[in-house]
Amino acid sequence: MSASTSFPIGATVTIDQLADDPYPVFHHVRATEPVTWAPAIGQWLVTSRDLIMEVLRDTAHFRTDDPRSPIRETFGPQMLSTEGALQRRYKSACAPPFNAKAVDALTPLVHEVVAAHAGALPATGAELRSAYAAPVAVATVARVLGLDPAGDGLLREWYDTFADALINYAGDPGTRSRAEAAVRAFRVSLRPVLASPDRASQALLHTLARAYPRLLDDEEIAANALIVLFGGIETTEASIANTLWAMLSHPSALDVGQLDAEAMDRCVEETFRWEPAVQTCSRYAPEAVTLGGVPLPAGAIVQCMLGAANRDPARYRAPDRWNPTRADPTPHLAFGFGRHFCLGAALARLEARTALLALFRRHPRSRLDSERPSRPHGHEFRKPPRLDVLWE
Ligand code: HEM
């Protein structure tokens, strides 16, 4: 029996559906094929929250260190494409600036970054994904790493090149060589910091470079800095944009100018559940394994669809409704789960809350520009391609 006869619904799933509006597709496959083969992407899709948790817990059978991984090929080994003791060493070396206390101490820096960008917005409105969410995310992660603020534009260019390489499934050689050149340029840009770190700086690159004995060598610092950079830009930009879009698409539910930090946190958290920026945690099975009763062959790549987990009706009431006052006890999986749980989750929350409060305090009458409608789009990473907002 072929995979398409065993998984008739998976066989009908298209990439366009997944990118455009995956949620009806998720409900459809989850009901009868919660583990399904999707020929359109040549990978397995997992859509039930319980099965996704099972995969993310089981690092023996479902791993990130796939030798075919585009992340590993582009950045070299770092915490998101290693397992076991090596992954723990990388992650614990990079963890200090991201724990709750350290992130608290970053509050003034994030306020400063946000104020600079909010203050520079035009008088009547703006395309806020590129004019606000993106530069806030780039500037924040650059400063947490300890990179020169003057290089933010270059970082963004490098970032876009990496992003193309990470979805270069067709193996286009031009895309690959542009990403290799960007990685080389990034490594060169780190040399002065690694050779003579600032003794007073708490930024990650400086603390890693002056540690004695060193926890990571120069290569390891660069590869892990790349994943921190990569992990911290698009995701945060997309989450700020998705939350803004969710809030402004529900104008009757909210008076955005009146929200306090706690109410804002509820909007941010509900958007993480409802429209997560990162839609998939990918794992590969080095050996044949059974998941949810389905036998998977050795080498199978499994996409754990976080957007599907977060709208699983077994766990969330009226899961398709954006409801910032929802009281479901089950946490969302927007930051993943287990050993690879997002390193930057606390920072991402601080950035989103600060950026949105600052925007709505300045522009309490913000509204979506009905002449330029846009909504989140994308299969693996989701965000609105544009987000035009007016405030006068
Ligand atoms: C709202 C914004 C963010 C979202 C939605 C997000 C989401 C995620 C998810 C789902 C994972 C797990 C990937 C997997 O298991 O396959 C992850 C891992 C990671 N994230 Fe984030 N992230 C965000 C912000 C950040 C920020 C701000 C940083 C750093 C500045 C960061 C750094 C990382 C790193 C380094 C990992 C890999 C951790 C490991 O492998 O152990 N992320 N993130």
Residues whose N, C-alpha, C, O or C-beta is under 5 A from the ligand:
A	BS01	HEM	M79 L80 K91 V141 I227 V228 G231 G232 T235 T236 S239 A277 V278 C281 S282 L333 A334 F335 G336 R339 H340 F341 C342 L343 G344 A345 L347 A348
